[in-house]
Amino acid sequence: MSTIPHLPVLRLGRSYASLEQSEVKDFRTGEVRAVVSSVNAGIVKRDLAKLGPARAALNRFSVAELMDLSAKAGELFLRGTLPLGDRGHTQSADEYVQTLSSTSGLPHVMVRRNMAKIHYALTHMPEVLNGLSRGLDLSILDKGRGEQFGTQLAFFPTAHALGLVMPSNSPAVNSLWIPSISLKTPVVIKPGKEEPWTPYRLIQAFIAAGVPAEAFGFYPTDHEGAGAILNLCGRALIFGDKSTTQQYANNPAIQIHGPGWSKFILGEDQIERWPEFVDVIAASISDNGGRSCINASAVVVPKYAEEIADALAKKLGPIAPTAADDPEARLSGFANPKMADFIEGQIEDGLKTPGAEDVTARYRGGPRKVSSDAGTFMRPTIVRCDSFDHPLANREFLCPYASVVQCPQSEVLHRIGYTLACSVITKDPAFIREVEAFSEIDRLNIGPVSTMKISWDQPHEGNMFEFLWQRRSIEYGW
């Protein structure tokens, strides 16, 4: 047996070793952790033309049965030892943590927190789908039609499969596609280059739990192959920055998961209490190493911007890199140091424009970008901006970063733009009504609630049930 695992392409249940292979390396030591087969767009297209058996394999189960298998998969994912590739290797939960950390830069403690989120979604699927479907009797999906609340209901699937072009920044994003299996929809996954581990482990957990292998496609591929996955499955999710996702912005069959530009807003009625809220705001900025689209990247206040920026900087500025296995680790390394160089350059260029100050510089005691044998890290950055017109006022980076912007409450909703997750600290009924009616906030928290808090039975970015199943009118004449 080779000492290096080989992750094959999974062609809807069939392992396939390609001549085209790439290495996934420990970004600190250069050690090869696995070789990964990849395929071109031609093979992807050929396979996606034969999705019927994959869907039929899931249709042999009821939704209730698939939810039970999902729960079993959750336990296996969190604690089990599962196959790793086609050379006889296996991977325990601890080995998964160490391997993912070594290729992505996430410290062990953050990998485990992401595992816990995925485990929760897998093991609470009835709760998740009840919320997403608004209480639908899910057995109706087994037959395609049924009666509930005295009404005849009928649903049909919108896709042959769910296509996924995944990122490498945070394992928990895989929780977004997990409901598709219980919703009888196969998945076709292009994994992130540095993070094939989580989708592969999830697939193996589902298969070990009893879900048919035909329901899963694992296709490391190039840009053209990713395009085939996005365009041929019927429904798809893509993760990436604006330059990657904007070409799909007007395609309703493709759900975009790009920058979140998530925010904290303090209302005029609560601003005098601002010191009470520093901890929850700081956590929203820095949790998960600042790598999530729901990390707060802007704090909007009617006054005291200087004082609030200073308090956040004092709390976050001293945070420094630690060893990957440090249980108190709060920063993630960059597997690709060029990304850290890019972020550093963007912040420094922005600071050249008058009207902004890196307040964390007062407390950091060293450079923002730090490189050592442990990797390359970006330390937290809090920038006070004079207005939303400043180029750093509404930016998002893959590290703990936020601007603090002073803006009259009457202008806030005219200036903040699209916001994935927004926590608004106010008790003012009129302002709450305005915020609730604002269409550019996807997930809304009223009160001192972290932007990172997710309710699994409520979508924070797209409703997977409505994405994969559509209601149709139906009338029987017999």
RARA-V285218 format. One record per residue. N is the residue number from 1. OMEGA is omega as a letter, one per 20 degrees, with the letter a starting at -180 (999 if undefined). BURIAL is I if it has 16 or more other C-alpha atoms within 10 Angstrom, else O. Layout:
BEGIN
<<N OMEGA BURIAL> <N OMEGA BURIAL>>
END
This chain:
BEGIN
<<1 r O> <2 r O> <3 a O> <4 r O> <5 r I> <6 r I> <7 a I> <8 r I> <9 r I> <10 a I> <11 r I> <12 r I> <13 a I> <14 r O> <15 a O> <16 r I> <17 a I> <18 r O> <19 r O> <20 a O> <21 r I> <22 r I> <23 r I> <24 a I> <25 r I> <26 a I> <27 r I> <28 a I> <29 a O> <30 r O> <31 r O> <32 a O> <33 r I> <34 r I> <35 a I> <36 r I> <37 r I> <38 a I> <39 r I> <40 a I> <41 a I> <42 r O> <43 r O> <44 a I> <45 a I> <46 a O> <47 a O> <48 r I> <49 a O> <50 a O> <51 a I> <52 a O> <53 r O> <54 r I> <55 r I> <56 r I> <57 r I> <58 a I> <59 r I> <60 a O> <61 r I> <62 r I> <63 r I> <64 r I> <65 r O> <66 r I> <67 r I> <68 r I> <69 r I> <70 r I> <71 r I> <72 r I> <73 r I> <74 r I> <75 r I> <76 r I> <77 a I> <78 a I> <79 a O> <80 r I> <81 a I> <82 r I> <83 r I> <84 r I> <85 a I> <86 r O> <87 r O> <88 r O> <89 r I> <90 a O> <91 r I> <92 r I> <93 r I> <94 r O> <95 r O> <96 r I> <97 a I> <98 a I> <99 r I> <100 r I> <101 a I> <102 a I> <103 a I> <104 a I> <105 r I> <106 r I> <107 a I> <108 a I> <109 r I> <110 r I> <111 a I> <112 r I> <113 r O> <114 r I> <115 a I> <116 r I> <117 r I> <118 r I> <119 a I> <120 a I> <121 a I> <122 a I> <123 r I> <124 a I> <125 r I> <126 r I> <127 a O> <128 a I> <129 r I> <130 r I> <131 a I> <132 a I> <133 a I> <134 r O> <135 r O> <136 r O> <137 a O> <138 r I> <139 r O> <140 r I> <141 a I> <142 r I> <143 a O> <144 a I> <145 r I> <146 a I> <147 r O> <148 a O> <149 r O> <150 a O> <151 r O> <152 a O> <153 r I> <154 r I> <155 r I> <156 a O> <157 a I> <158 a I> <159 r I> <160 a I> <161 r I> <162 r I> <163 a I> <164 r I> <165 a I> <166 r I> <167 r I> <168 a I> <169 a I> <170 a I> <171 a I> <172 r I> <173 r I> <174 r I> <175 a I> <176 a I> <177 a I> <178 a I> <179 a I> <180 a I> <181 r I> <182 r I> <183 r I> <184 a I> <185 r I> <186 r I> <187 r I> <188 a I> <189 r I> <190 a I> <191 r I> <192 a I> <193 a I> <194 a I> <195 r I> <196 a I> <197 a I> <198 r I> <199 r I> <200 r I> <201 r I> <202 r I> <203 a I> <204 r I> <205 r I> <206 a I> <207 r I> <208 r I> <209 r I> <210 r O> <211 a I> <212 a I> <213 a I> <214 a I> <215 a I> <216 r I> <217 r I> <218 a I> <219 r I> <220 a I> <221 a I> <222 a O> <223 a O> <224 r O> <225 r I> <226 r I> <227 r I> <228 r I> <229 a I> <230 a I> <231 a I> <232 a I> <233 a I> <234 r I> <235 a I> <236 r I> <237 r I> <238 r I> <239 r I> <240 r I> <241 a I> <242 a O> <243 r O> <244 a O> <245 a I> <246 r O> <247 a O> <248 a O> <249 a O> <250 a O> <251 a O> <252 r O> <253 a I> <254 a I> <255 a I> <256 r I> <257 a I> <258 r I> <259 a I> <260 a I> <261 a I> <262 a I> <263 r I> <264 r I> <265 r I> <266 r I> <267 r I> <268 a I> <269 a O> <270 a I> <271 r I> <272 r O> <273 a O> <274 a I> <275 a O> <276 a O> <277 a I> <278 a I> <279 a O> <280 r O> <281 r I> <282 r I> <283 r I> <284 r I> <285 a I> <286 a I> <287 a I> <288 r I> <289 a I> <290 a I> <291 a I> <292 r I> <293 r I> <294 r I> <295 r I> <296 r I> <297 r I> <298 r I> <299 a I> <300 a I> <301 r I> <302 r I> <303 a I> <304 a O> <305 a I> <306 a I> <307 a O> <308 r I> <309 a I> <310 a I> <311 r I> <312 r I> <313 r I> <314 a I> <315 a I> <316 a I> <317 a I> <318 a I> <319 a I> <320 r I> <321 r I> <322 r I> <323 a O> <324 a I> <325 r O> <326 a O> <327 r O> <328 a O> <329 a I> <330 r I> <331 r I> <332 r I> <333 r I> <334 r I> <335 r I> <336 a O> <337 r O> <338 r O> <339 r I> <340 r I> <341 a O> <342 a O> <343 r I> <344 r I> <345 r O> <346 r O> <347 a I> <348 r O> <349 r O> <350 a I> <351 r I> <352 r O> <353 a O> <354 r O> <355 r I> <356 r I> <357 r I> <358 a I> <359 a I> <360 r I> <361 r I> <362 a O> <363 a O> <364 r I> <365 a O> <366 a O> <367 r O> <368 r I> <369 a O> <370 r I> <371 r O> <372 r O> <373 r O> <374 r I> <375 r I> <376 a I> <377 r I> <378 r I> <379 a I> <380 r I> <381 r I> <382 a I> <383 r I> <384 a I> <385 a I> <386 a I> <387 r I> <388 r I> <389 a O> <390 a I> <391 r I> <392 a I> <393 a I> <394 r I> <395 r I> <396 r I> <397 a I> <398 r I> <399 r I> <400 a I> <401 r I> <402 r I> <403 r I> <404 a I> <405 r I> <406 a I> <407 r I> <408 a O> <409 a I> <410 a O> <411 a O> <412 a I> <413 r I> <414 a O> <415 a O> <416 a I> <417 a O> <418 a I> <419 a I> <420 r I> <421 a I> <422 r I> <423 a I> <424 a I> <425 a I> <426 r I> <427 a O> <428 a O> <429 a O> <430 r O> <431 r I> <432 r I> <433 r O> <434 a O> <435 r I> <436 a O> <437 a O> <438 a O> <439 a O> <440 r O> <441 r I> <442 r I> <443 a I> <444 r I> <445 r I> <446 a O> <447 a I> <448 a I> <449 r I> <450 r I> <451 a I> <452 a I> <453 a O> <454 r O> <455 a O> <456 r I> <457 r I> <458 a I> <459 r I> <460 r I> <461 a O> <462 a I> <463 a I> <464 r I> <465 a I> <466 r O> <467 a I> <468 r I> <469 a I> <470 r O> <471 r O> <472 r O> <473 a O> <474 r O> <475 a O> <476 a O> <477 a O> <478 999 O>>
END
